């Protein structure tokens, strides 16, 4: 599951994260409110200011750092992105699929190679503080993954329209 060794040069830089709509986004903390269909969308795309690379057996397998975004409720939260595939990736033409965590506090990460420990078990989630988890992709910019970005945003808008229509029919006005 490695990223190219040159990817360690992204420390200190901002990378673009696109959460995949409908792929397991959920609250992982114990105090989370009941989920709605809109919760499964995951957050809007955002940037992460990379503070460190995550290594397993001397290979870069992910990144972690602070969320930088317009969504004030997530800005400044900690984000961890762990590569999900065994192929070699980078943050440009060969961006990969990631398991993405967003948490109020820095996440403890304990990498061990599969099958010793599944990827989802690498991160120790603090159940007492906000934590959101799901799937997404990471690249230097939206330009590198324009097709993924466009499909994801179109899907998000379609779900929002359906949810808005259902709420209007119910008379709740809640989006």
C-alpha positions, 0 to 999 in steps of 0.5 A: 500500500505504498505512496511514492517515497517522494510523497514525503515532500508534501509535509507542510503543504496542503492537499485536496481531499474529496470524500466519496458520497455514500461510502460508509461516512458515519460518526464514530464517537459515542455521543453522536446524534442519530444519522440521516441520509445527508450524514452519509454524504460525508463532508464537503471537499476540503484541504488538509495541511499535512503535518506528517506521513504515516509509515508502515514497514518503511513505506508511506501509507498515508498522511495526517494533518489539520483540516483547512476549509470553509466549513468552520465546524471542521476547520482545525480538526485533525485528519488522517488519510490511509491508502487502501490499495496495494498499488503505488500511488502519488498525489497527482496522476496516480492518486488513490483511494483512502480511508479518511478520518476527521476528528476533534483531536489528533488521532493515534495511529498504530500501523501493522501490515495486513493481515496482522491488522486490518487498515480500519483498526490502525486508528484509535478513535477517541469515542468521547470527542467528535470523529467522522470516518469514511472513504475518499481520495487525496491529490495536490488539487482538484485538477488531478481528479477532475472526473472524480470531483465532478461525479462526486459533486453531482451525486451530492447535489442529486441527494440534496435535491431528493432530500429537499423534495422529501422534506418539502412534501413532509412540510418540515422544511428541514434540509 
